[in-house]
Amino acid sequence: MSIVVLALVPALLFGMYNTGFQHYNAIGEIGTTGFFEVFFYGLLKVLPIVIVSYVVGLGIEFVFAQFRGHEINEGF
């Protein structure tokens, strides 16, 4: 699963950039905004979503592992 996570990193980075790009494009300031400002805006919007999804996934994995009496799988 670590290879899958590494393979998804480029898509995550592009998603962060695209979120910032779409925001600044919608308010009409894309021409005056630099790459890093666009990327960091997207980072601030996407990173909490990613963190919550990983925490919820780990919580569900933990609950089911405890319920079944198994160890936590690497699938998380």
PDB file of N, CA, C and O in Angstrom:
ATOM      1  N   MET A   1       0.821  -1.202   0.000  1.00  0.00           N
ATOM      2  CA  MET A   1       0.000   0.000   0.000  1.00  0.00           C
ATOM      3  C   MET A   1       0.860   1.259   0.000  1.00  0.00           C
ATOM      4  O   MET A   1       0.403   2.311  -0.448  1.00  0.00           O
ATOM      5  N   SER A   2       2.069   1.178   0.483  1.00  0.00           N
ATOM      6  CA  SER A   2       2.908   2.373   0.473  1.00  0.00           C
ATOM      7  C   SER A   2       3.226   2.806  -0.956  1.00  0.00           C
ATOM      8  O   SER A   2       3.377   3.999  -1.220  1.00  0.00           O
ATOM      9  N   ILE A   3       3.330   1.850  -1.880  1.00  0.00           N
ATOM     10  CA  ILE A   3       3.552   2.199  -3.286  1.00  0.00           C
ATOM     11  C   ILE A   3       2.328   2.918  -3.848  1.00  0.00           C
ATOM     12  O   ILE A   3       2.468   3.854  -4.635  1.00  0.00           O
ATOM     13  N   VAL A   4       1.144   2.492  -3.455  1.00  0.00           N
ATOM     14  CA  VAL A   4      -0.082   3.151  -3.910  1.00  0.00           C
ATOM     15  C   VAL A   4      -0.133   4.588  -3.405  1.00  0.00           C
ATOM     16  O   VAL A   4      -0.478   5.502  -4.154  1.00  0.00           O
ATOM     17  N   VAL A   5       0.206   4.787  -2.145  1.00  0.00           N
ATOM     18  CA  VAL A   5       0.209   6.134  -1.572  1.00  0.00           C
ATOM     19  C   VAL A   5       1.220   7.018  -2.294  1.00  0.00           C
ATOM     20  O   VAL A   5       0.925   8.172  -2.607  1.00  0.00           O
ATOM     21  N   LEU A   6       2.406   6.484  -2.559  1.00  0.00           N
ATOM     22  CA  LEU A   6       3.411   7.254  -3.291  1.00  0.00           C
ATOM     23  C   LEU A   6       2.955   7.571  -4.720  1.00  0.00           C
ATOM     24  O   LEU A   6       3.254   8.644  -5.244  1.00  0.00           O
ATOM     25  N   ALA A   7       2.235   6.645  -5.343  1.00  0.00           N
ATOM     26  CA  ALA A   7       1.742   6.883  -6.690  1.00  0.00           C
ATOM     27  C   ALA A   7       0.665   7.963  -6.708  1.00  0.00           C
ATOM     28  O   ALA A   7       0.473   8.623  -7.729  1.00  0.00           O
ATOM     29  N   LEU A   8      -0.035   8.151  -5.603  1.00  0.00           N
ATOM     30  CA  LEU A   8      -1.093   9.156  -5.538  1.00  0.00           C
ATOM     31  C   LEU A   8      -0.589  10.552  -5.182  1.00  0.00           C
ATOM     32  O   LEU A   8      -1.351  11.514  -5.270  1.00  0.00           O
ATOM     33  N   VAL A   9       0.657  10.685  -4.789  1.00  0.00           N
ATOM     34  CA  VAL A   9       1.210  11.984  -4.400  1.00  0.00           C
ATOM     35  C   VAL A   9       1.144  13.004  -5.540  1.00  0.00           C
ATOM     36  O   VAL A   9       0.753  14.144  -5.289  1.00  0.00           O
ATOM     37  N   PRO A  10       1.509  12.651  -6.793  1.00  0.00           N
ATOM     38  CA  PRO A  10       1.377  13.651  -7.863  1.00  0.00           C
ATOM     39  C   PRO A  10      -0.060  14.138  -8.065  1.00  0.00           C
ATOM     40  O   PRO A  10      -0.294  15.321  -8.309  1.00  0.00           O
ATOM     41  N   ALA A  11      -1.010  13.222  -7.961  1.00  0.00           N
ATOM     42  CA  ALA A  11      -2.417  13.624  -8.091  1.00  0.00           C
ATOM     43  C   ALA A  11      -2.835  14.540  -6.942  1.00  0.00           C
ATOM     44  O   ALA A  11      -3.592  15.488  -7.148  1.00  0.00           O
ATOM     45  N   LEU A  12      -2.351  14.262  -5.744  1.00  0.00           N
ATOM     46  CA  LEU A  12      -2.647  15.105  -4.588  1.00  0.00           C
ATOM     47  C   LEU A  12      -2.058  16.504  -4.770  1.00  0.00           C
ATOM     48  O   LEU A  12      -2.725  17.505  -4.506  1.00  0.00           O
ATOM     49  N   LEU A  13      -0.819  16.563  -5.219  1.00  0.00           N
ATOM     50  CA  LEU A  13      -0.178  17.871  -5.434  1.00  0.00           C
ATOM     51  C   LEU A  13      -0.901  18.672  -6.513  1.00  0.00           C
ATOM     52  O   LEU A  13      -1.108  19.876  -6.365  1.00  0.00           O
ATOM     53  N   PHE A  14      -1.283  18.001  -7.597  1.00  0.00           N
ATOM     54  CA  PHE A  14      -2.018  18.710  -8.639  1.00  0.00           C
ATOM     55  C   PHE A  14      -3.382  19.162  -8.129  1.00  0.00           C
ATOM     56  O   PHE A  14      -3.842  20.252  -8.469  1.00  0.00           O
ATOM     57  N   GLY A  15      -4.025  18.336  -7.322  1.00  0.00           N
ATOM     58  CA  GLY A  15      -5.318  18.721  -6.757  1.00  0.00           C
ATOM     59  C   GLY A  15      -5.204  19.938  -5.862  1.00  0.00           C
ATOM     60  O   GLY A  15      -6.093  20.789  -5.852  1.00  0.00           O
ATOM     61  N   MET A  16      -4.117  20.029  -5.111  1.00  0.00           N
ATOM     62  CA  MET A  16      -3.900  21.205  -4.268  1.00  0.00           C
ATOM     63  C   MET A  16      -3.702  22.452  -5.128  1.00  0.00           C
ATOM     64  O   MET A  16      -4.282  23.503  -4.859  1.00  0.00           O
ATOM     65  N   TYR A  17      -2.883  22.320  -6.153  1.00  0.00           N
ATOM     66  CA  TYR A  17      -2.662  23.468  -7.039  1.00  0.00           C
ATOM     67  C   TYR A  17      -3.952  23.865  -7.737  1.00  0.00           C
ATOM     68  O   TYR A  17      -4.271  25.050  -7.829  1.00  0.00           O
ATOM     69  N   ASN A  18      -4.699  22.875  -8.232  1.00  0.00           N
ATOM     70  CA  ASN A  18      -5.914  23.170  -8.979  1.00  0.00           C
ATOM     71  C   ASN A  18      -6.976  23.819  -8.102  1.00  0.00           C
ATOM     72  O   ASN A  18      -7.736  24.662  -8.577  1.00  0.00           O
ATOM     73  N   THR A  19      -7.038  23.441  -6.839  1.00  0.00           N
ATOM     74  CA  THR A  19      -7.985  24.080  -5.928  1.00  0.00           C
ATOM     75  C   THR A  19      -7.677  25.569  -5.779  1.00  0.00           C
ATOM     76  O   THR A  19      -8.578  26.405  -5.848  1.00  0.00           O
ATOM     77  N   GLY A  20      -6.418  25.889  -5.578  1.00  0.00           N
ATOM     78  CA  GLY A  20      -6.026  27.297  -5.492  1.00  0.00           C
ATOM     79  C   GLY A  20      -6.228  28.028  -6.806  1.00  0.00           C
ATOM     80  O   GLY A  20      -6.676  29.174  -6.822  1.00  0.00           O
ATOM     81  N   PHE A  21      -5.897  27.368  -7.911  1.00  0.00           N
ATOM     82  CA  PHE A  21      -6.071  27.980  -9.233  1.00  0.00           C
ATOM     83  C   PHE A  21      -7.535  28.313  -9.490  1.00  0.00           C
ATOM     84  O   PHE A  21      -7.857  29.411  -9.944  1.00  0.00           O
ATOM     85  N   GLN A  22      -8.418  27.367  -9.201  1.00  0.00           N
ATOM     86  CA  GLN A  22      -9.848  27.608  -9.425  1.00  0.00           C
ATOM     87  C   GLN A  22     -10.380  28.723  -8.527  1.00  0.00           C
ATOM     88  O   GLN A  22     -11.244  29.495  -8.942  1.00  0.00           O
ATOM     89  N   HIS A  23      -9.871  28.808  -7.311  1.00  0.00           N
ATOM     90  CA  HIS A  23     -10.294  29.882  -6.411  1.00  0.00           C
ATOM     91  C   HIS A  23      -9.898  31.245  -6.963  1.00  0.00           C
ATOM     92  O   HIS A  23     -10.733  32.140  -7.097  1.00  0.00           O
ATOM     93  N   TYR A  24      -8.618  31.390  -7.279  1.00  0.00           N
ATOM     94  CA  TYR A  24      -8.146  32.687  -7.768  1.00  0.00           C
ATOM     95  C   TYR A  24      -8.708  33.010  -9.146  1.00  0.00           C
ATOM     96  O   TYR A  24      -8.880  34.182  -9.482  1.00  0.00           O
ATOM     97  N   ASN A  25      -8.992  31.997  -9.939  1.00  0.00           N
ATOM     98  CA  ASN A  25      -9.620  32.233 -11.236  1.00  0.00           C
ATOM     99  C   ASN A  25     -11.055  32.728 -11.058  1.00  0.00           C
ATOM    100  O   ASN A  25     -11.512  33.595 -11.803  1.00  0.00           O
ATOM    101  N   ALA A  26     -11.759  32.182 -10.078  1.00  0.00           N
ATOM    102  CA  ALA A  26     -13.151  32.571  -9.837  1.00  0.00           C
ATOM    103  C   ALA A  26     -13.265  34.010  -9.341  1.00  0.00           C
ATOM    104  O   ALA A  26     -14.233  34.702  -9.656  1.00  0.00           O
ATOM    105  N   ILE A  27     -12.283  34.459  -8.569  1.00  0.00           N
ATOM    106  CA  ILE A  27     -12.356  35.835  -8.075  1.00  0.00           C
ATOM    107  C   ILE A  27     -11.642  36.816  -8.998  1.00  0.00           C
ATOM    108  O   ILE A  27     -11.613  38.017  -8.732  1.00  0.00           O
ATOM    109  N   GLY A  28     -11.068  36.302 -10.084  1.00  0.00           N
ATOM    110  CA  GLY A  28     -10.471  37.168 -11.092  1.00  0.00           C
ATOM    111  C   GLY A  28      -9.084  37.672 -10.772  1.00  0.00           C
ATOM    112  O   GLY A  28      -8.668  38.696 -11.314  1.00  0.00           O
ATOM    113  N   GLU A  29      -8.349  36.985  -9.907  1.00  0.00           N
ATOM    114  CA  GLU A  29      -7.013  37.435  -9.528  1.00  0.00           C
ATOM    115  C   GLU A  29      -5.920  36.460  -9.955  1.00  0.00           C
ATOM    116  O   GLU A  29      -4.815  36.507  -9.414  1.00  0.00           O
ATOM    117  N   ILE A  30      -6.200  35.587 -10.903  1.00  0.00           N
ATOM    118  CA  ILE A  30      -5.214  34.586 -11.294  1.00  0.00           C
ATOM    119  C   ILE A  30      -4.020  35.221 -11.999  1.00  0.00           C
ATOM    120  O   ILE A  30      -2.915  34.682 -11.925  1.00  0.00           O
ATOM    121  N   GLY A  31      -4.206  36.339 -12.674  1.00  0.00           N
ATOM    122  CA  GLY A  31      -3.109  36.987 -13.378  1.00  0.00           C
ATOM    123  C   GLY A  31      -2.091  37.628 -12.457  1.00  0.00           C
ATOM    124  O   GLY A  31      -0.929  37.782 -12.834  1.00  0.00           O
ATOM    125  N   THR A  32      -2.498  38.002 -11.270  1.00  0.00           N
ATOM    126  CA  THR A  32      -1.598  38.693 -10.338  1.00  0.00           C
ATOM    127  C   THR A  32      -1.097  37.787  -9.216  1.00  0.00           C
ATOM    128  O   THR A  32      -0.420  38.250  -8.298  1.00  0.00           O
ATOM    129  N   THR A  33      -1.426  36.499  -9.288  1.00  0.00           N
ATOM    130  CA  THR A  33      -1.090  35.578  -8.210  1.00  0.00           C
ATOM    131  C   THR A  33       0.001  34.624  -8.677  1.00  0.00           C
ATOM    132  O   THR A  33      -0.071  34.086  -9.783  1.00  0.00           O
ATOM    133  N   GLY A  34       1.010  34.412  -7.838  1.00  0.00           N
ATOM    134  CA  GLY A  34       2.112  33.527  -8.156  1.00  0.00           C
ATOM    135  C   GLY A  34       1.784  32.069  -7.906  1.00  0.00           C
ATOM    136  O   GLY A  34       0.777  31.731  -7.284  1.00  0.00           O
ATOM    137  N   PHE A  35       2.665  31.213  -8.407  1.00  0.00           N
ATOM    138  CA  PHE A  35       2.472  29.763  -8.292  1.00  0.00           C
ATOM    139  C   PHE A  35       2.377  29.321  -6.838  1.00  0.00           C
ATOM    140  O   PHE A  35       1.471  28.569  -6.479  1.00  0.00           O
ATOM    141  N   PHE A  36       3.298  29.778  -6.004  1.00  0.00           N
ATOM    142  CA  PHE A  36       3.325  29.304  -4.617  1.00  0.00           C
ATOM    143  C   PHE A  36       2.134  29.807  -3.816  1.00  0.00           C
ATOM    144  O   PHE A  36       1.639  29.099  -2.940  1.00  0.00           O
ATOM    145  N   GLU A  37       1.673  30.999  -4.098  1.00  0.00           N
ATOM    146  CA  GLU A  37       0.485  31.500  -3.404  1.00  0.00           C
ATOM    147  C   GLU A  37      -0.743  30.661  -3.770  1.00  0.00           C
ATOM    148  O   GLU A  37      -1.562  30.341  -2.909  1.00  0.00           O
ATOM    149  N   VAL A  38      -0.861  30.310  -5.048  1.00  0.00           N
ATOM    150  CA  VAL A  38      -1.968  29.465  -5.502  1.00  0.00           C
ATOM    151  C   VAL A  38      -1.867  28.086  -4.852  1.00  0.00           C
ATOM    152  O   VAL A  38      -2.858  27.541  -4.367  1.00  0.00           O
ATOM    153  N   PHE A  39      -0.655  27.532  -4.852  1.00  0.00           N
ATOM    154  CA  PHE A  39      -0.466  26.198  -4.286  1.00  0.00           C
ATOM    155  C   PHE A  39      -0.742  26.178  -2.786  1.00  0.00           C
ATOM    156  O   PHE A  39      -1.398  25.256  -2.301  1.00  0.00           O
ATOM    157  N   PHE A  40      -0.261  27.166  -2.045  1.00  0.00           N
ATOM    158  CA  PHE A  40      -0.460  27.169  -0.600  1.00  0.00           C
ATOM    159  C   PHE A  40      -1.916  27.403  -0.212  1.00  0.00           C
ATOM    160  O   PHE A  40      -2.369  26.912   0.823  1.00  0.00           O
ATOM    161  N   TYR A  41      -2.658  28.154  -1.039  1.00  0.00           N
ATOM    162  CA  TYR A  41      -4.090  28.282  -0.770  1.00  0.00           C
ATOM    163  C   TYR A  41      -4.762  26.911  -0.918  1.00  0.00           C
ATOM    164  O   TYR A  41      -5.567  26.510  -0.077  1.00  0.00           O
ATOM    165  N   GLY A  42      -4.424  26.208  -1.985  1.00  0.00           N
ATOM    166  CA  GLY A  42      -4.975  24.868  -2.179  1.00  0.00           C
ATOM    167  C   GLY A  42      -4.545  23.905  -1.096  1.00  0.00           C
ATOM    168  O   GLY A  42      -5.328  23.059  -0.663  1.00  0.00           O
ATOM    169  N   LEU A  43      -3.293  24.028  -0.650  1.00  0.00           N
ATOM    170  CA  LEU A  43      -2.791  23.186   0.437  1.00  0.00           C
ATOM    171  C   LEU A  43      -3.617  23.391   1.699  1.00  0.00           C
ATOM    172  O   LEU A  43      -3.977  22.425   2.373  1.00  0.00           O
ATOM    173  N   LEU A  44      -3.916  24.629   2.018  1.00  0.00           N
ATOM    174  CA  LEU A  44      -4.695  24.920   3.235  1.00  0.00           C
ATOM    175  C   LEU A  44      -6.127  24.419   3.131  1.00  0.00           C
ATOM    176  O   LEU A  44      -6.756  24.137   4.151  1.00  0.00           O
ATOM    177  N   LYS A  45      -6.650  24.304   1.920  1.00  0.00           N
ATOM    178  CA  LYS A  45      -8.017  23.806   1.747  1.00  0.00           C
ATOM    179  C   LYS A  45      -8.089  22.287   1.649  1.00  0.00           C
ATOM    180  O   LYS A  45      -9.056  21.688   2.120  1.00  0.00           O
ATOM    181  N   VAL A  46      -7.089  21.653   1.047  1.00  0.00           N
ATOM    182  CA  VAL A  46      -7.132  20.214   0.798  1.00  0.00           C
ATOM    183  C   VAL A  46      -6.545  19.412   1.953  1.00  0.00           C
ATOM    184  O   VAL A  46      -7.050  18.333   2.262  1.00  0.00           O
ATOM    185  N   LEU A  47      -5.509  19.900   2.587  1.00  0.00           N
ATOM    186  CA  LEU A  47      -4.833  19.143   3.637  1.00  0.00           C
ATOM    187  C   LEU A  47      -5.756  18.737   4.789  1.00  0.00           C
ATOM    188  O   LEU A  47      -5.663  17.595   5.238  1.00  0.00           O
ATOM    189  N   PRO A  48      -6.640  19.602   5.292  1.00  0.00           N
ATOM    190  CA  PRO A  48      -7.554  19.141   6.352  1.00  0.00           C
ATOM    191  C   PRO A  48      -8.465  18.005   5.900  1.00  0.00           C
ATOM    192  O   PRO A  48      -8.788  17.122   6.695  1.00  0.00           O
ATOM    193  N   ILE A  49      -8.878  18.015   4.649  1.00  0.00           N
ATOM    194  CA  ILE A  49      -9.724  16.941   4.123  1.00  0.00           C
ATOM    195  C   ILE A  49      -8.952  15.630   4.104  1.00  0.00           C
ATOM    196  O   ILE A  49      -9.485  14.583   4.473  1.00  0.00           O
ATOM    197  N   VAL A  50      -7.698  15.690   3.673  1.00  0.00           N
ATOM    198  CA  VAL A  50      -6.867  14.483   3.625  1.00  0.00           C
ATOM    199  C   VAL A  50      -6.618  13.955   5.037  1.00  0.00           C
ATOM    200  O   VAL A  50      -6.696  12.749   5.270  1.00  0.00           O
ATOM    201  N   ILE A  51      -6.324  14.836   5.962  1.00  0.00           N
ATOM    202  CA  ILE A  51      -6.059  14.414   7.346  1.00  0.00           C
ATOM    203  C   ILE A  51      -7.298  13.763   7.958  1.00  0.00           C
ATOM    204  O   ILE A  51      -7.193  12.717   8.598  1.00  0.00           O
ATOM    205  N   VAL A  52      -8.456  14.365   7.769  1.00  0.00           N
ATOM    206  CA  VAL A  52      -9.690  13.792   8.320  1.00  0.00           C
ATOM    207  C   VAL A  52      -9.975  12.431   7.695  1.00  0.00           C
ATOM    208  O   VAL A  52     -10.386  11.506   8.396  1.00  0.00           O
ATOM    209  N   SER A  53      -9.764  12.295   6.392  1.00  0.00           N
ATOM    210  CA  SER A  53     -10.039  11.007   5.751  1.00  0.00           C
ATOM    211  C   SER A  53      -9.105   9.914   6.265  1.00  0.00           C
ATOM    212  O   SER A  53      -9.535   8.774   6.442  1.00  0.00           O
ATOM    213  N   TYR A  54      -7.833  10.242   6.507  1.00  0.00           N
ATOM    214  CA  TYR A  54      -6.915   9.245   7.044  1.00  0.00           C
ATOM    215  C   TYR A  54      -7.261   8.893   8.486  1.00  0.00           C
ATOM    216  O   TYR A  54      -7.185   7.725   8.865  1.00  0.00           O
ATOM    217  N   VAL A  55      -7.635   9.865   9.286  1.00  0.00           N
ATOM    218  CA  VAL A  55      -7.988   9.594  10.681  1.00  0.00           C
ATOM    219  C   VAL A  55      -9.248   8.738  10.760  1.00  0.00           C
ATOM    220  O   VAL A  55      -9.309   7.799  11.554  1.00  0.00           O
ATOM    221  N   VAL A  56     -10.244   9.054   9.950  1.00  0.00           N
ATOM    222  CA  VAL A  56     -11.478   8.257   9.942  1.00  0.00           C
ATOM    223  C   VAL A  56     -11.196   6.846   9.449  1.00  0.00           C
ATOM    224  O   VAL A  56     -11.711   5.878  10.007  1.00  0.00           O
ATOM    225  N   GLY A  57     -10.379   6.724   8.403  1.00  0.00           N
ATOM    226  CA  GLY A  57     -10.020   5.392   7.906  1.00  0.00           C
ATOM    227  C   GLY A  57      -9.298   4.564   8.949  1.00  0.00           C
ATOM    228  O   GLY A  57      -9.579   3.376   9.104  1.00  0.00           O
ATOM    229  N   LEU A  58      -8.373   5.179   9.664  1.00  0.00           N
ATOM    230  CA  LEU A  58      -7.663   4.469  10.731  1.00  0.00           C
ATOM    231  C   LEU A  58      -8.618   4.084  11.851  1.00  0.00           C
ATOM    232  O   LEU A  58      -8.521   2.983  12.393  1.00  0.00           O
ATOM    233  N   GLY A  59      -9.533   4.970  12.202  1.00  0.00           N
ATOM    234  CA  GLY A  59     -10.504   4.658  13.254  1.00  0.00           C
ATOM    235  C   GLY A  59     -11.393   3.491  12.883  1.00  0.00           C
ATOM    236  O   GLY A  59     -11.635   2.610  13.707  1.00  0.00           O
ATOM    237  N   ILE A  60     -11.884   3.473  11.655  1.00  0.00           N
ATOM    238  CA  ILE A  60     -12.728   2.362  11.209  1.00  0.00           C
ATOM    239  C   ILE A  60     -11.927   1.073  11.164  1.00  0.00           C
ATOM    240  O   ILE A  60     -12.412   0.023  11.587  1.00  0.00           O
ATOM    241  N   GLU A  61     -10.704   1.142  10.654  1.00  0.00           N
ATOM    242  CA  GLU A  61      -9.830  -0.039  10.619  1.00  0.00           C
ATOM    243  C   GLU A  61      -9.586  -0.565  12.029  1.00  0.00           C
ATOM    244  O   GLU A  61      -9.608  -1.776  12.249  1.00  0.00           O
ATOM    245  N   PHE A  62      -9.356   0.321  12.975  1.00  0.00           N
ATOM    246  CA  PHE A  62      -9.102  -0.087  14.356  1.00  0.00           C
ATOM    247  C   PHE A  62     -10.336  -0.737  14.976  1.00  0.00           C
ATOM    248  O   PHE A  62     -10.224  -1.764  15.646  1.00  0.00           O
ATOM    249  N   VAL A  63     -11.502  -0.150  14.760  1.00  0.00           N
ATOM    250  CA  VAL A  63     -12.736  -0.700  15.330  1.00  0.00           C
ATOM    251  C   VAL A  63     -13.006  -2.097  14.791  1.00  0.00           C
ATOM    252  O   VAL A  63     -13.317  -3.008  15.558  1.00  0.00           O
ATOM    253  N   PHE A  64     -12.890  -2.274  13.484  1.00  0.00           N
ATOM    254  CA  PHE A  64     -13.153  -3.587  12.911  1.00  0.00           C
ATOM    255  C   PHE A  64     -12.096  -4.606  13.317  1.00  0.00           C
ATOM    256  O   PHE A  64     -12.418  -5.779  13.507  1.00  0.00           O
ATOM    257  N   ALA A  65     -10.839  -4.183  13.452  1.00  0.00           N
ATOM    258  CA  ALA A  65      -9.794  -5.106  13.895  1.00  0.00           C
ATOM    259  C   ALA A  65     -10.064  -5.555  15.328  1.00  0.00           C
ATOM    260  O   ALA A  65      -9.885  -6.731  15.645  1.00  0.00           O
ATOM    261  N   GLN A  66     -10.486  -4.655  16.186  1.00  0.00           N
ATOM    262  CA  GLN A  66     -10.803  -5.018  17.569  1.00  0.00           C
ATOM    263  C   GLN A  66     -12.035  -5.929  17.626  1.00  0.00           C
ATOM    264  O   GLN A  66     -12.076  -6.889  18.395  1.00  0.00           O
ATOM    265  N   PHE A  67     -13.023  -5.616  16.809  1.00  0.00           N
ATOM    266  CA  PHE A  67     -14.259  -6.392  16.801  1.00  0.00           C
ATOM    267  C   PHE A  67     -14.004  -7.823  16.327  1.00  0.00           C
ATOM    268  O   PHE A  67     -14.588  -8.764  16.866  1.00  0.00           O
ATOM    269  N   ARG A  68     -13.146  -7.995  15.334  1.00  0.00           N
ATOM    270  CA  ARG A  68     -12.853  -9.323  14.796  1.00  0.00           C
ATOM    271  C   ARG A  68     -11.716 -10.025  15.534  1.00  0.00           C
ATOM    272  O   ARG A  68     -11.513 -11.227  15.364  1.00  0.00           O
ATOM    273  N   GLY A  69     -10.980  -9.282  16.349  1.00  0.00           N
ATOM    274  CA  GLY A  69      -9.871  -9.875  17.078  1.00  0.00           C
ATOM    275  C   GLY A  69      -8.618 -10.047  16.232  1.00  0.00           C
ATOM    276  O   GLY A  69      -7.778 -10.893  16.542  1.00  0.00           O
ATOM    277  N   HIS A  70      -8.479  -9.268  15.180  1.00  0.00           N
ATOM    278  CA  HIS A  70      -7.323  -9.339  14.282  1.00  0.00           C
ATOM    279  C   HIS A  70      -6.422  -8.131  14.495  1.00  0.00           C
ATOM    280  O   HIS A  70      -6.776  -7.183  15.196  1.00  0.00           O
ATOM    281  N   GLU A  71      -5.241  -8.192  13.869  1.00  0.00           N
ATOM    282  CA  GLU A  71      -4.358  -7.031  13.876  1.00  0.00           C
ATOM    283  C   GLU A  71      -4.820  -6.033  12.825  1.00  0.00           C
ATOM    284  O   GLU A  71      -5.589  -6.371  11.926  1.00  0.00           O
ATOM    285  N   ILE A  72      -4.343  -4.805  12.950  1.00  0.00           N
ATOM    286  CA  ILE A  72      -4.670  -3.789  11.946  1.00  0.00           C
ATOM    287  C   ILE A  72      -3.903  -4.119  10.674  1.00  0.00           C
ATOM    288  O   ILE A  72      -2.689  -4.317  10.702  1.00  0.00           O
ATOM    289  N   ASN A  73      -4.623  -4.177   9.559  1.00  0.00           N
ATOM    290  CA  ASN A  73      -4.021  -4.528   8.274  1.00  0.00           C
ATOM    291  C   ASN A  73      -3.233  -3.363   7.699  1.00  0.00           C
ATOM    292  O   ASN A  73      -3.391  -2.217   8.119  1.00  0.00           O
ATOM    293  N   GLU A  74      -2.389  -3.676   6.741  1.00  0.00           N
ATOM    294  CA  GLU A  74      -1.622  -2.627   6.092  1.00  0.00           C
ATOM    295  C   GLU A  74      -2.453  -1.867   5.067  1.00  0.00           C
ATOM    296  O   GLU A  74      -1.978  -0.884   4.498  1.00  0.00           O
ATOM    297  N   GLY A  75      -3.679  -2.302   4.824  1.00  0.00           N
ATOM    298  CA  GLY A  75      -4.545  -1.649   3.843  1.00  0.00           C
ATOM    299  C   GLY A  75      -4.900  -0.223   4.208  1.00  0.00           C
ATOM    300  O   GLY A  75      -5.246   0.575   3.337  1.00  0.00           O
ATOM    301  N   PHE A  76      -4.817   0.102   5.483  1.00  0.00           N
ATOM    302  CA  PHE A  76      -5.099   1.477   5.876  1.00  0.00           C
ATOM    303  C   PHE A  76      -4.077   2.369   5.240  1.00  0.00           C
ATOM    304  O   PHE A  76      -4.115   3.585   5.431  1.00  0.00           O
TER     305      PHE A  76
END
